[in-house]
């Protein structure tokens, strides 16, 4: 909250803002930072009214409010504009419910449209560099290559990948049995390349990593435990650097998106 905004706000406006924030605290138990945000937004609007309109908060009409929203759009992103408008909607809804206004000037004002964010996409060449980044001659490199190939070939979520059990994979049939969200079971085709990498990992790397210990987890660490989501995330970032891919552009979800995009590029049915 800026002191200059509070000084330039009408005393009647200040009283209404205080009463509104007190009600938010009593009814919703909002944190101090949230209350400060509401108060700051309303003080800024009140200060603007003092300089640009001949009315206070209680008497604002829709055209005046639209002018204010237009000024916000000149300097703020859509998300910040939406926050200010959300504050004003709640404030005038409060006044309406208390009978201090007979209408809501925010009712017909639409929230600003947020620009759509296109998903980050990896080319097939970049994916190939990423998949071959783990050193095949190293035991953990074989495991990591098998995990990356499986993730790309199946479009699994990372939580599904690291949670795979030995009995859920059938290399002869080339399928995985996956338990996803809501414990729903589905069979997922594996793909020849991924199956070969898993077969090599199971033959050489996994027994060496376990060193005689037992585990039902498919992808294991040196602790004979399943790979975690966080650890796999770090692996992906490390291999991205090795593959000359900006780590900021890469995530497990981006790999899932690449899987779907590349399938479509090669003629797969969109519904599939």
C-alpha positions as CSV (number, residue, x, y, z in Angstrom):
1,X,0.0,0.0,0.0
2,X,1.4,3.4,-1.0
3,X,1.0,6.2,1.6
4,X,0.3,8.6,-1.3
5,X,-2.7,6.6,-2.4
6,X,-4.2,6.5,1.1
7,X,-3.8,10.3,1.4
8,X,-5.4,10.9,-1.9
9,X,-8.4,8.6,-1.2
10,X,-11.6,10.1,0.1
11,X,-12.2,9.6,3.8
12,X,-15.6,8.0,3.1
13,X,-13.8,5.6,0.7
14,X,-11.2,4.8,3.4
15,X,-14.0,3.9,5.9
16,X,-15.7,1.6,3.4
17,X,-12.4,-0.1,2.5
18,X,-11.6,-0.7,6.1
19,X,-15.1,-2.1,6.8
20,X,-14.7,-4.4,3.8
21,X,-11.3,-5.7,4.8
22,X,-12.5,-6.2,8.4
23,X,-15.4,-8.3,7.0
24,X,-13.0,-10.4,4.9
25,X,-10.9,-11.1,8.0
26,X,-13.9,-12.0,10.1
27,X,-15.7,-14.2,7.6
28,X,-12.9,-15.7,5.5
29,X,-9.9,-15.5,7.9
30,X,-7.7,-14.2,5.1
31,X,-4.0,-13.8,5.7
32,X,-2.6,-10.4,6.3
33,X,-0.9,-10.3,2.9
34,X,-4.2,-11.1,1.1
35,X,-6.0,-8.4,3.1
36,X,-3.2,-5.9,2.3
37,X,-3.6,-6.8,-1.4
38,X,-7.4,-6.1,-1.4
39,X,-6.8,-2.9,0.5
40,X,-4.1,-1.7,-1.9
41,X,-6.2,-2.4,-5.0
42,X,-9.1,-0.5,-3.6
43,X,-7.0,2.4,-2.4
44,X,-5.5,2.7,-5.9
45,X,-8.9,2.8,-7.4
46,X,-10.1,5.4,-4.9
47,X,-7.1,7.5,-5.6
48,X,-7.7,7.3,-9.4
49,X,-11.3,8.3,-8.8
50,X,-10.2,11.4,-6.9
51,X,-8.1,12.5,-9.9
52,X,-10.3,11.4,-12.8
53,X,-13.9,11.3,-11.7
54,X,-16.3,13.3,-9.6
55,X,-17.4,10.4,-7.4
56,X,-16.2,8.1,-4.7
57,X,-16.3,4.3,-4.5
58,X,-20.0,4.1,-3.5
59,X,-21.2,6.1,-6.5
60,X,-19.1,4.6,-9.3
61,X,-21.0,3.7,-12.4
62,X,-20.2,1.3,-15.2
63,X,-18.7,3.8,-17.7
64,X,-16.3,5.1,-15.0
65,X,-15.3,1.7,-14.1
66,X,-14.6,0.8,-17.7
67,X,-12.4,3.9,-18.0
68,X,-10.4,2.6,-15.1
69,X,-10.1,-0.9,-16.5
70,X,-8.9,0.7,-19.7
71,X,-6.1,2.5,-17.9
72,X,-5.0,-0.7,-16.2
73,X,-4.8,-2.4,-19.6
74,X,-2.2,0.1,-20.7
75,X,0.4,-0.9,-18.1
76,X,-0.5,-4.3,-16.7
77,X,-0.6,-7.9,-17.9
78,X,-4.0,-9.6,-18.3
79,X,-3.4,-11.6,-15.1
80,X,-2.8,-8.4,-13.1
81,X,-5.8,-6.7,-14.6
82,X,-7.9,-9.7,-13.7
83,X,-6.7,-9.5,-10.1
84,X,-7.8,-5.8,-9.8
85,X,-11.1,-6.6,-11.4
86,X,-11.6,-9.5,-9.1
87,X,-11.1,-7.3,-6.1
88,X,-13.6,-4.7,-7.4
89,X,-16.2,-7.5,-8.1
90,X,-15.9,-8.7,-4.6
91,X,-16.1,-5.2,-3.1
92,X,-19.2,-4.2,-5.1
93,X,-20.8,-7.6,-4.4
94,X,-20.3,-6.8,-0.7
95,X,-21.9,-3.4,-1.1
96,X,-24.8,-4.9,-3.0
97,X,-25.4,-7.5,-0.3
98,X,-25.5,-4.9,2.4
99,X,-28.0,-2.7,0.5
100,X,-25.4,0.1,0.1
101,X,-25.9,-0.2,-3.7
102,X,-28.8,-1.3,-5.8
103,X,-26.6,-2.5,-8.7
104,X,-23.2,-4.0,-9.3
105,X,-21.1,-1.9,-11.8
106,X,-18.7,-4.8,-12.4
107,X,-21.4,-7.3,-13.5
108,X,-21.1,-6.8,-17.2
109,X,-17.4,-6.2,-17.4
110,X,-15.6,-9.3,-18.7
111,X,-12.4,-10.5,-17.3
112,X,-9.4,-9.8,-19.6
113,X,-8.5,-12.7,-21.8
114,X,-5.2,-14.2,-20.9
115,X,-2.9,-15.0,-23.9
116,X,-2.8,-18.7,-24.6
117,X,0.5,-20.4,-23.9
118,X,1.5,-22.8,-26.6
119,X,3.2,-25.9,-25.3
120,X,6.9,-26.2,-25.7
121,X,7.8,-28.6,-28.4
122,X,10.9,-30.7,-29.1
123,X,11.9,-31.7,-32.6
124,X,12.4,-35.3,-33.4
125,X,16.2,-34.6,-33.8
126,X,16.3,-33.1,-30.3
127,X,14.4,-36.0,-28.8
128,X,16.9,-38.4,-30.5
129,X,19.8,-36.5,-29.0
130,X,18.2,-36.7,-25.6
131,X,17.5,-40.4,-25.8
132,X,21.1,-41.2,-26.7
133,X,22.6,-38.9,-24.1
134,X,22.9,-41.6,-21.4
135,X,26.2,-43.6,-21.7
136,X,25.2,-47.1,-22.9
137,X,28.4,-48.5,-21.5
138,X,27.5,-47.5,-17.9
139,X,25.0,-49.4,-15.8
140,X,23.1,-46.3,-14.7
141,X,23.2,-45.0,-18.3
142,X,21.4,-48.2,-19.4
143,X,18.8,-47.6,-16.8
144,X,18.3,-43.9,-17.7
145,X,18.2,-44.7,-21.4
146,X,15.5,-47.3,-20.8
147,X,13.5,-44.8,-18.7
148,X,13.7,-42.1,-21.3
149,X,12.9,-44.4,-24.1
150,X,9.9,-45.8,-22.2
151,X,8.6,-42.3,-21.3
152,X,8.9,-41.2,-24.9
153,X,7.5,-44.4,-26.5
154,X,4.5,-44.6,-24.2
155,X,3.5,-41.1,-23.2
156,X,3.3,-42.2,-19.5
157,X,3.2,-39.7,-16.7
158,X,6.4,-39.6,-14.7
159,X,4.6,-40.8,-11.6
160,X,3.4,-43.8,-13.7
161,X,6.9,-44.5,-15.1
162,X,8.7,-44.5,-11.7
163,X,5.9,-46.5,-10.2
164,X,6.2,-49.4,-12.6
165,X,6.6,-52.9,-11.1
166,X,8.3,-55.9,-12.6
167,X,5.1,-57.8,-13.0
168,X,3.5,-55.0,-14.9
169,X,5.8,-55.3,-17.9
170,X,5.5,-58.0,-20.7
171,X,8.3,-57.7,-23.1
172,X,7.1,-60.6,-25.2
173,X,3.8,-58.9,-25.9
174,X,5.4,-55.4,-25.8
175,X,2.9,-53.9,-23.4
176,X,2.9,-52.3,-20.0
177,X,0.0,-52.6,-17.4
178,X,-0.3,-49.1,-16.0
179,X,-2.3,-47.9,-13.0
180,X,-3.0,-44.2,-13.6
181,X,-5.2,-41.6,-12.0
182,X,-8.0,-42.9,-9.9
183,X,-6.3,-46.4,-9.9
184,X,-7.6,-47.0,-13.4
185,X,-5.8,-49.8,-15.2
186,X,-4.8,-49.6,-18.9
187,X,-2.5,-51.5,-21.2
188,X,0.0,-49.4,-23.0
189,X,2.0,-50.5,-26.2
190,X,5.7,-50.3,-25.5
191,X,7.4,-50.1,-28.8
192,X,10.4,-52.1,-30.1
193,X,13.1,-49.6,-29.3
194,X,12.0,-49.1,-25.7
195,X,11.5,-52.9,-25.2
196,X,15.1,-53.5,-26.4
197,X,16.4,-50.9,-24.0
198,X,14.5,-52.4,-21.1
199,X,15.6,-55.9,-22.0
200,X,19.2,-54.8,-21.9
201,X,18.7,-53.0,-18.6
202,X,17.1,-56.0,-17.1
203,X,19.8,-58.4,-18.3
204,X,22.9,-56.3,-17.3
205,X,22.3,-53.1,-15.3
206,X,19.4,-53.9,-12.9
207,X,21.0,-57.0,-11.4
208,X,24.3,-55.1,-10.9
209,X,22.6,-52.1,-9.3
210,X,20.6,-54.3,-6.9
211,X,23.8,-56.4,-6.1
212,X,21.8,-59.3,-4.8
213,X,19.0,-57.3,-3.1
214,X,15.4,-57.9,-4.0
215,X,13.0,-55.3,-5.4
216,X,9.7,-55.4,-7.3
217,X,10.3,-51.9,-8.7
218,X,11.2,-51.9,-12.4
219,X,13.6,-48.9,-12.4
220,X,15.8,-49.0,-9.3
221,X,18.5,-46.9,-7.7
222,X,21.7,-47.8,-5.9
223,X,19.5,-47.9,-2.7
224,X,17.5,-50.8,-4.3
225,X,14.5,-48.5,-4.2
226,X,12.3,-47.0,-7.0
227,X,13.5,-43.9,-8.8
228,X,11.6,-40.8,-7.5
229,X,9.9,-38.2,-9.6
230,X,12.3,-35.6,-8.3
231,X,15.4,-37.6,-9.0
232,X,14.2,-38.4,-12.6
233,X,13.5,-34.7,-13.1
234,X,17.1,-33.9,-12.3
235,X,18.3,-36.7,-14.7
236,X,16.3,-35.2,-17.5
237,X,17.8,-31.7,-16.9
238,X,21.3,-33.2,-16.8
239,X,20.8,-35.1,-20.1
240,X,19.3,-32.0,-21.7
241,X,22.5,-30.2,-21.2
242,X,24.5,-33.1,-22.6
243,X,22.1,-33.1,-25.6
244,X,22.5,-29.3,-26.2
245,X,18.9,-28.6,-25.3
246,X,18.0,-25.7,-23.0
247,X,16.9,-27.3,-19.7
248,X,14.3,-24.6,-19.3
249,X,12.6,-25.9,-22.4
250,X,12.4,-29.4,-21.1
251,X,10.3,-31.3,-18.6
252,X,8.6,-34.7,-18.4
253,X,5.4,-33.1,-19.7
254,X,7.2,-31.7,-22.7
255,X,8.4,-35.3,-23.5
256,X,4.8,-36.5,-23.3
257,X,3.7,-33.7,-25.6
258,X,6.5,-34.6,-28.0
259,X,5.4,-38.2,-28.0
260,X,1.9,-37.2,-29.0
261,X,3.0,-34.6,-31.6
262,X,5.5,-36.9,-33.3
263,X,2.8,-39.7,-33.5
264,X,0.5,-37.3,-35.2
265,X,3.2,-36.1,-37.6
266,X,3.6,-39.7,-38.7
267,X,-0.1,-40.3,-39.3
268,X,-1.5,-41.5,-36.0
269,X,-5.2,-41.1,-35.4
270,X,-5.8,-38.1,-33.1
271,X,-8.2,-40.0,-31.0
272,X,-5.5,-42.6,-30.3
